[in-house]
Amino acid sequence: MKVSELLLSSRRRLEESGYDSSLSHVRLLLEKVAGTSVHRGTMLTRTQVAQYRELEDRLLKGEPIDYVLGKRSFLGVSLKLDNRALIPRNETEELVERVLQEFDCEGLTYADIGTGSGAIALAIAQARPGSLVYASDVSEAALCLAKENACLNNLTNVRFLKGSVLNPFMGFMNQLDVIVTNPPYIMTCLIPLLPKSVRDYEPMEALDGGTDGLAFFRDMMEQLPPGKTVFMEIASYNRKGLIKLVEEKRSDYAVQFLCDNLKNLRFAVLRPATR
């Protein structure tokens, strides 16, 4: 079958099912089964067409395109992806860019809490080869994926630790210069309202932030020593709760809120309070 024929039939099938971005995703799937870029006159084997239909069926069932492709680029880092970890979003790239802009130097020690696929940790490690990056996660499966991605990108300045919140770092917290995290921050009541591709395929423990969306942040405030800089991805509705947490539990810190490129409140930064 020619690529042009498969393009036509697949695009029609996806559009009839209400699937968005059908043309661009069809081309991505074609390149995956062909192993290279293709043009309309390229002939596909029966095996390749069958492989394509299997991938197409996964899309039609609601599986995210990044899981179907099994990969994604994140600030120049090539990530293997599957449902062991969340799919990194563009906003998380912005979080890392802010960290790198503020700390434009080598020789620091970073901690990425809840590393998932390793996206944050590996992007920092690649941009700052003279620094050391620790990546932690409560999920052994996610840590295995992050380690695979470190090997895939030949990054050796990353260390992996298992555990929740700041527990893995308790023995050497004083060595950490910068803490970065994209934690679970979605309120439990909002989970059913997430797109099907998210709630049915991405790991729930990386999404559900508890009744008020602040479970992770509450634990972190209890464990955080003085004098650290902490970059966090948040939801806009976390703002009031975070302000209250800092006021009640961490008067030694000040919290700053920042918007993403779409002007949505998306990030919070904890810094030592000035007296």
C-alpha positions as CSV (number, residue, x, y, z in Angstrom):
1,M,0.0,0.0,0.0
2,K,1.2,3.5,-0.8
3,V,1.6,6.0,2.0
4,S,-0.9,8.3,0.2
5,E,-3.6,5.6,0.4
6,L,-2.9,5.0,4.1
7,L,-2.9,8.7,4.8
8,L,-6.3,9.1,3.3
9,S,-8.0,6.1,4.9
10,S,-6.4,6.7,8.3
11,R,-7.1,10.4,8.5
12,R,-10.8,9.7,7.5
13,R,-11.0,7.0,10.2
14,L,-9.5,9.2,12.9
15,E,-11.6,12.3,12.0
16,E,-14.8,10.2,12.0
17,S,-14.0,9.1,15.5
18,G,-13.6,12.7,16.6
19,Y,-9.8,12.4,17.0
20,D,-7.9,15.8,16.9
21,S,-4.6,16.4,15.1
22,S,-5.2,13.5,12.9
23,L,-2.9,14.4,10.0
24,S,0.2,15.3,12.1
25,H,-0.2,12.1,14.2
26,V,-0.8,9.9,11.2
27,R,2.6,11.1,9.8
28,L,4.3,10.4,13.1
29,L,2.9,6.9,13.3
30,L,4.0,6.3,9.7
31,E,7.5,7.4,10.5
32,K,7.5,5.1,13.5
33,V,6.6,1.9,11.5
34,A,8.8,2.9,8.5
35,G,11.7,3.8,10.7
36,T,12.3,7.0,8.7
37,S,10.6,9.9,7.1
38,V,8.2,8.9,4.3
39,H,6.6,10.6,1.2
40,R,3.3,10.0,-0.4
41,G,4.7,7.6,-3.0
42,T,6.5,5.4,-0.5
43,M,5.3,1.8,-0.6
44,L,4.6,0.1,2.7
45,T,4.8,-3.6,3.3
46,R,1.9,-5.6,4.7
47,T,3.7,-5.9,8.0
48,Q,4.2,-2.2,8.2
49,V,0.5,-1.5,7.4
50,A,-0.5,-4.1,10.1
51,Q,1.8,-2.4,12.6
52,Y,0.4,1.0,11.7
53,R,-3.2,-0.2,12.3
54,E,-2.2,-1.5,15.7
55,L,-0.9,1.9,16.6
56,E,-3.9,3.6,15.1
57,D,-6.2,1.4,17.2
58,R,-4.4,2.5,20.4
59,L,-5.0,6.2,19.5
60,L,-8.7,5.5,18.8
61,K,-9.0,3.9,22.3
62,G,-7.7,7.1,23.8
63,E,-4.1,6.4,24.5
64,P,-1.9,9.5,24.4
65,I,0.2,9.9,21.2
66,D,3.4,10.1,23.2
67,Y,2.8,6.7,24.7
68,V,1.9,5.2,21.3
69,L,5.1,6.6,19.8
70,G,7.0,5.6,22.9
71,K,9.1,8.7,23.0
72,R,9.2,12.5,23.4
73,S,11.9,15.2,23.3
74,F,12.3,17.4,26.4
75,L,14.6,20.4,26.1
76,G,16.9,18.4,23.8
77,V,16.8,15.2,25.9
78,S,15.4,12.2,24.1
79,L,12.9,10.4,26.4
80,K,11.6,6.9,26.2
81,L,8.0,7.1,27.4
82,D,5.4,4.6,28.6
83,N,2.7,4.6,31.3
84,R,5.2,4.1,34.1
85,A,5.5,7.9,34.2
86,L,3.6,11.1,33.3
87,I,4.1,12.6,29.9
88,P,6.2,15.7,30.3
89,R,4.3,18.9,29.4
90,N,5.6,22.1,27.8
91,E,5.0,24.0,31.1
92,T,7.5,21.7,32.8
93,E,10.1,22.6,30.1
94,E,9.4,26.3,31.1
95,L,10.0,25.3,34.8
96,V,13.4,23.9,33.9
97,E,14.3,26.9,31.8
98,R,13.6,29.2,34.7
99,V,15.9,27.1,37.0
100,L,18.7,27.2,34.4
101,Q,18.3,31.0,33.9
102,E,18.5,31.7,37.6
103,F,21.4,29.3,38.2
104,D,23.6,29.9,35.2
105,C,26.7,28.2,36.6
106,E,28.3,24.8,37.2
107,G,29.2,22.9,40.3
108,L,25.8,22.9,42.0
109,T,23.8,20.0,43.4
110,Y,20.2,19.7,42.3
111,A,17.3,17.5,43.5
112,D,14.4,16.5,41.2
113,I,11.6,15.2,43.4
114,G,9.1,12.9,41.7
115,T,11.3,12.5,38.6
116,G,9.0,10.2,36.7
117,S,10.6,9.7,33.3
118,G,13.6,11.7,34.5
119,A,12.7,14.7,32.3
120,I,13.6,17.5,34.7
121,A,16.7,15.8,36.2
122,L,18.1,14.8,32.8
123,A,17.5,18.2,31.2
124,I,19.4,19.9,34.0
125,A,22.1,17.3,33.9
126,Q,22.6,17.8,30.2
127,A,22.6,21.6,30.4
128,R,24.9,21.6,33.5
129,P,27.4,18.7,32.9
130,G,29.6,20.0,35.8
131,S,26.8,19.7,38.3
132,L,25.3,16.7,40.1
133,V,21.6,16.0,39.9
134,Y,19.7,13.7,42.2
135,A,16.4,12.2,40.9
136,S,13.9,10.6,43.3
137,D,10.5,8.9,43.0
138,V,8.3,6.9,45.1
139,S,7.7,4.5,42.2
140,E,10.3,1.9,41.4
141,A,8.8,1.5,37.9
142,A,9.2,5.2,37.2
143,L,12.8,5.2,38.5
144,C,13.6,2.3,36.2
145,L,12.3,4.3,33.2
146,A,14.3,7.4,34.3
147,K,17.5,5.3,34.5
148,E,16.8,3.9,31.0
149,N,16.5,7.5,29.8
150,A,19.8,8.5,31.5
151,C,21.6,5.7,29.7
152,L,19.8,6.6,26.4
153,N,21.3,10.1,26.7
154,N,24.7,9.1,28.0
155,L,24.2,11.2,31.2
156,T,26.4,10.1,34.1
157,N,26.0,13.0,36.5
158,V,22.6,11.8,37.7
159,R,22.0,9.7,40.8
160,F,18.6,7.9,41.5
161,L,16.9,7.5,44.8
162,K,13.7,5.8,45.9
163,G,11.3,7.5,48.4
164,S,8.7,10.1,48.9
165,V,9.0,13.9,49.1
166,L,12.4,14.7,50.9
167,N,12.9,11.4,52.7
168,P,15.6,10.1,50.3
169,F,17.7,13.2,50.9
170,M,17.6,13.3,54.7
171,G,21.2,12.2,55.1
172,F,22.7,14.9,53.0
173,M,20.2,17.7,52.7
174,N,22.9,20.3,53.4
175,Q,24.5,19.3,50.1
176,L,21.5,20.4,48.0
177,D,21.6,23.8,46.4
178,V,18.4,23.7,44.3
179,I,15.3,21.6,44.6
180,V,12.9,21.2,41.7
181,T,9.6,19.4,41.6
182,N,6.5,18.7,39.4
183,P,4.5,16.9,42.1
184,P,1.0,15.6,42.3
185,Y,-1.1,18.8,42.7
186,I,-4.5,18.0,41.2
187,M,-7.4,18.0,43.7
188,T,-9.0,14.5,44.0
189,C,-12.4,15.8,43.1
190,L,-11.1,17.1,39.7
191,I,-9.5,13.8,38.6
192,P,-12.7,12.5,37.0
193,L,-12.8,15.8,34.9
194,L,-9.4,15.2,33.3
195,P,-9.3,14.1,29.7
196,K,-9.8,10.4,29.2
197,S,-6.2,10.1,27.8
198,V,-4.9,11.4,31.1
199,R,-7.1,9.7,33.7
200,D,-7.2,6.3,31.9
201,Y,-3.5,6.0,31.0
202,E,-1.2,8.2,33.0
203,P,-0.2,7.1,36.6
204,M,-2.7,8.4,39.1
205,E,-0.1,8.6,41.9
206,A,1.7,11.3,39.9
207,L,-1.5,13.3,39.5
208,D,-3.7,13.1,42.7
209,G,-2.7,15.8,45.2
210,G,-5.3,14.9,47.7
211,T,-8.5,16.6,48.8
212,D,-7.1,20.1,48.5
213,G,-4.2,19.4,46.1
214,L,-1.7,20.3,48.8
215,A,-0.8,16.9,50.2
216,F,2.8,16.9,48.7
217,F,3.4,20.5,49.6
218,R,2.3,20.0,53.2
219,D,4.7,17.1,53.6
220,M,7.5,19.1,52.0
221,M,7.0,22.0,54.3
222,E,7.4,19.7,57.3
223,Q,10.7,18.3,56.0
224,L,12.3,21.2,54.2
225,P,15.4,22.6,56.1
226,P,16.1,26.4,56.1
227,G,18.0,28.1,53.3
228,K,17.0,26.2,50.2
229,T,15.6,27.4,46.9
230,V,12.7,25.3,45.7
231,F,11.1,25.5,42.2
232,M,7.6,23.9,42.0
233,E,5.0,23.4,39.3
234,I,1.5,24.0,40.6
235,A,-2.1,24.6,39.7
236,S,-3.5,28.1,40.0
237,Y,-5.9,26.9,42.8
238,N,-2.9,25.8,44.9
239,R,-1.9,29.5,45.4
240,K,-4.0,30.4,48.5
241,G,-3.2,27.1,50.2
242,L,0.5,27.5,49.6
243,I,0.5,31.1,50.9
244,K,-1.2,29.8,54.1
245,L,1.2,26.9,54.5
246,V,4.2,29.2,54.3
247,E,2.7,31.7,56.7
248,E,1.7,29.1,59.2
249,K,4.6,26.6,59.0
250,R,7.6,28.3,57.3
251,S,8.1,31.9,58.2
252,D,11.7,31.4,57.3
253,Y,10.6,31.2,53.6
254,A,9.0,33.6,51.1
255,V,6.9,32.3,48.2
256,Q,6.8,33.8,44.7
257,F,4.3,32.9,42.1
258,L,5.0,33.0,38.3
259,C,3.0,32.5,35.2
260,D,3.8,30.3,32.2
261,N,4.0,31.5,28.6
262,L,0.2,31.3,28.3
263,K,-0.2,33.7,31.2
264,N,-1.5,31.0,33.5
265,L,-0.3,30.9,37.1
266,R,1.8,27.7,37.0
267,F,5.0,28.0,39.1
268,A,5.9,28.8,42.7
269,V,9.4,29.4,44.1
270,L,10.4,29.2,47.7
271,R,13.4,31.3,48.8
272,P,14.8,32.1,52.2
273,A,12.9,35.1,53.6
274,T,14.8,38.3,54.0
275,R,14.7,39.9,57.5
